[in-house]
Amino acid sequence: MTGEDVFAAWREAMVVEQIERRGIRDPRVLEAFRRIPRHEFVPPALRSRAYDDGPLPIGKGQTISQPFIVALMTSLLQLKGDEKVLEVGTGSGYQAAILSVLAKWVYTIERYEVLAQRAKAVFDRLGLKNITVICGDGSLGYPEAAPYQGIIVTAAAAAPPPPLLEQLDEGGRLVIPIGDYMGQVLQVWTKEQGRVDYEDILPVSFVPLRGRYGWSPQAWERFEENDFEEEM
């Protein structure tokens, strides 16, 4: 078997054992995870662990989330294919790549330029042309392309940033971990007739959201004292 054959076998096992077996059965979501090569989004030294059932470090204190968490957050958006989606926290780029298979266009914002550039290089290499990468404060959203039918935040906030709720389209869904350094709850916020409501999904543990509507530097230190791994 070639190296790519091995990765393909690992990817299939990831989909069946880590995602489908845990209850995610949307065929479009499963196909996206079969199509996107996760190993392209992890540091070369960690590629042999790319399909492990857990998060991995990618630099700048950030992680590529556990495959199941990426799949769960993706499925909660309930994408049909014609949506415009905003992702806050590009990180490795893996989540945006998955979304690009399921939505019409993806806007993804990353605070760290080195991560944004690295993710864009992978998108280009894989021929993913419906992703716009922005380097900036993700807690402010990206009003230039609003409204969004789906917004996904891959970092923990104390509350949904007001700009994100404002940029959420009528009938849209915001998926975000809410809580503090002790732990968070993954929530889905929906907007109907101008009013927003939310549903708790399950406990999670993410890196902190930074920016104007994120955590203070003092709070970041408390996050760093804890293991923020999303593994379930």
N, C-alpha and C positions, 0 to 999 in steps of 0.2 A: 504493500500500500504506500502511496505517496503521502507527503506531509499534508496536502490538502484533503486527501481521502480520510486521513486520521481525524482532522479537524471536522470534516463533514459527519463522521460517525459520532464524534463527541457531541456535536451540535444536535444531532437527532436524538441522542440519549438525553441531552438537556431538556429538549422540548417534551419528550414523553415522560421522563421521570420527575423533572422538577416543576414543570409548568402544567401540562395536561393532567397529570395525576393529582395535582392539587386543586383541580376544579376549573381551570381556565380552558374552555373548549371552543371559543369563537374561532372558526376555521381561518378567518382572515388574520387574526392575531398570531395563531400558531404558524401560519405560512410565512409571516413576516420574520418570526424568530428562526425559521428554517432558512430563510433567504439571506439574512444579514450575518456576516462572519464576525462573531464577537471577538475572536482572537486579534482582529485587525485594530481593535480599540484599546488593547491593554499594552503596557510596556513590553518590549521584546523579551525581557528576562522572565516575564510572567505568563508567556503565551501557553505554556504547558498546563497552566491552571485556569485558562480563560473560560472554560466551561464548568468550573467547579460550582458547587451549590453555596455560594457566598460572595461577598463583595471583595474587591481588590484595590490596593492603592494605585493612584495614577499620578501622584505628585501634587504639590501645593496644598497638602492636607486634604485632598479630595479623593473620592473613591468612585469606581464603577460599581453600580449597585448589583446586588444579588439578582440573577436572572428572573426568579419568581416575582420579586418586587417590581422590576421593570415591566414584566408582563401584566401584573395586577394593575399597576397605575395606568398602563396603556389601555387595558380592557375597560377600566372605569370611565374613560372618555367616551366610550361607545361610538367610535368613529365609523362613518359609512363610506368615506372616500372623497367627499367634496368639501371637506372642512379646511379652514385656515386655523392652524394651531400655533400657540406660543409655548415655548419651553423656557423656564427660568433655571439656569444652571446647566450649561452644555456639558461640562466635565469632559469625559472621554469622547462624547459624541454618539455613544451607542444608543441612548434613548431617542435622540433626534433621528438617527438612521432608521430605527424601528418605526417611528411616527411617519417618516417620509414615505414608507410603503403603504401606509393606511390613510393618509390625508392628502389633500390637494397641494398644500404648501405648509412648510414648517419654518417658523422664525425661532431661533434659539439664541439666548443671551448668556454670555460667559464673562465673569468678572476679570479673570486672569487671561491676558492676551496670549501667553504661551499656550494655554490649553485651547483657546479659541482657534489659534492658527493650526495647532496640531490636529484638532477635530476637522477643520476645513480641509486639510490636506488629505485626510482619510476619505471624506465625502467625495472629493475630486477623484481620488484613486478608484473609488468604487462606482463612480458615475452617478452619484446621487445629486441630481440637478435641481431638486425642488426644496432646497434648504438654504435659508439666509442666516448667516452667522453674524451676530452683533457683539462687540466687546463693550460692556458697560454695566451699569447697576441694574440687575434683573428685578429688584424689588420695585422699580419704577415701571416695569413692563416695557412695551414698545408701542406707544400710541400712534406712531406713523402708519402702522398696518392694522390697527384695531378697527372694528371689533373682531374678537376671536370666538370661534365656536367651541374651542377647547383650549385650556391652559393647564400646564403641568409644571409643578415646582418640585425640584429634586433637592431641596434643602429645607430644614425645619424653621418655621416661623412661630412667633408667639400668637399671631393672628393673621388672617389673610391680608396682605398689603392692599390698602384701598385702591391704588391705581389698577391692580389686577382685577378687582371686582368691577371697577368702572369700565375696563376694557373687555370684559366678558360679554359676549353677545346674548341677546334674548334667547333663552332655551339652551345656553351654553353651559359647560361643566368645567369647574376648576378642581383639580386634584392636587392636594397639598398636605404635607405633614404639619400638624399643629401641636405645640407643646413647648417644653423647655429642655435644659441639658439632662434632666433626669429621664426623659423619654417623651415620645409624642404619639399622637393618634393620627392615622391617615384618614383624611376627610375628603368628601366630595361636596363641593358647593355648587348650587344651581341657581340660575336667575330666571324667574318667571314673572312676567308683567312688571318688571322693574324691581321686584323684591328678591332677596337672596335667602337661601336656607341651606342647611348642611346636614350630612349624614356621616356618622362615625363608621369606619370600616374595620380597622384593626390596629393594635399597638405596633409602632415602628421606632427606629432610632436612626436619625439622619445627621449629617453635618449641619452646622447652623447656616441660616440664610444671612448674608451680609449685605450692607447697603443702607440707604436711608430708612427703609421700613424693615430692616433686619435687626440682628442683635448687636449690642455694643461690644467694643473690644474686650471689656471686662467679662462679659458673658461668654465670648468666644473661648476665653481661658478655661471657664468652667466646663464648656463642651469638650475641650481638648483633654480634660482630666478624666473623661469617661470614654468608653469604647462606643463610637457611633457607627455600629455595623447594623445593616438592615436585615440581617439574616433571620429567617423565620423557620 
